Amino acid sequence: MSRKDYTYLKYSLQDLLEEGKQIKVTWDCGGDEAILSIWIDEVRLPYDHELAEALDLYLVNYLELPSVGEFQMEGGGKITQTEEGLLFSYLSDVKYVAHDPDEVPPASEYDLTIEEEMAMEYSGKKLLFPA
């Protein structure tokens, strides 16, 4: 992402939050694609909207959202303004991960399924833009 695009995205999001708008993002990943939807006050922005395109590209790369074929994950979160900057709080639900039935999956430290472990990996809070 270019410095110009980064600056545009950061200040566009800040402006919306300062206006009291709520910014949410949802995603459906897998099947060789990652589809994100950007919502401002419960209204989905069109995919070709400049802000939606910029935020989509930024989040897919920043969160490293997977798009592999034999995998399906849904998730989402919201962007808030904090003293530290713009914070993204998000949660993912892994629906399906293909694996060889003859292969024994690695033991989980917490006795979780592969899907549960991946959901934890793609959930949390991240600082998108420092103040």
N, C-alpha and C positions, 0 to 999 in steps of 0.2 A: 504494500500500500504506500502510495506516495505521501510525502509530507503534507502536500496540499489536501489530499483526500482525508488523511488522518485529522488534520486541523478542522476541515469541514465537518467531519463526523462528530468529533468531540464537542465542538461549539453548537452544532445543531441539536444534539442530545441535551446539552446543558440548557439551551434556550427553552426547549420543550418542557424540561423538568421545572425550570424557574417559572414557567407559565402555569404550573400546576398540573400538567399532563402526566398521565401514566403511560409508561413505555413497557410493553411486554413483547416477548419473543417466544414462538413455539417452533418445534422442529419435528420432522419425521425423517430419520436417516436409515439408509439401507437400500438394497435393491439397486446398487450402483449410483445412488444420488443422495444428496442431503438437501431437503426442501425446508427452508425457513420462512416463517410468516412473521411480519413485524406489525404490531398493533399499537396504535396511539388512541388512548381512551376508548378501548373496545372496538375500534374501527381498523380493519386490516388495510395496510397500505398495499397498493398494487405492486407486483413484483418489479415492474419497470420504473417505479418511483426512485428518484436519486438517493434518498435517505435509505430506503429499503435495500437497494442494491449495495450501497456502501456498508451498511451494518451486516448484511448477509455475508458478504465476502470477509469482513473483519472477524465475525464470530466463528465462521467455519474454520478459519485458519487459527485464530487465537485459542479456541477451545479444542481444536483438533478433532472436530466432529467427524466420525467415520462414515463412509458411504459405500462400504463393500457390499457385494451382492448377497451373500448368505448371512445376513444380519439385519435386524430391525430394531430401531430404538425411537421412542417418542420422548419429548421433553419440552421444557420451557422454563422461562424465568422472567424476572423483571429488573429493570435498571433503575437505580436510585442514586441520589446525590448524597454524598457523605463528606465529612471534613477531609478525608483522604482523596476524594475524587468521585468518579462515576463507578459504582459498584454493581456487578451483575450477580444476582442470586438465582441459582437454577437447580433443577432436579430432572433427572432422566429416568426412564423406565425402559429397560431392555426387554423386548418381547421375544426375541429369538436370536440364537447364535448357533450356526451350523458347526458341528464337530464330528469327527470320525467316531462312530459308536464303539469301535474296537479300541480306541485310544482312551486311556484312563486320564481324566483331566487332573492337572496338578492340585494337590491338596490345598485347600483354602485355610488361611490362618484363622478365619472366623467361621469355618464350616458353612460357607455360602455356595450357592450355585454360580456357574460362570456368568449367567445373566445378572445375578445380584451383585457380583463383584464389579462387573462392567458398569452397572447403574451407579454404583458408588464412585467409580472413577470419573464418570461424566455428570457429577452432581457437586454442588458446593457454592462457593462465593469467590469471585475474582474481580480484582480492580481492573476495569477496562481502560480508564484514563486517569492518571494522577491529577490532583488539583493544580 
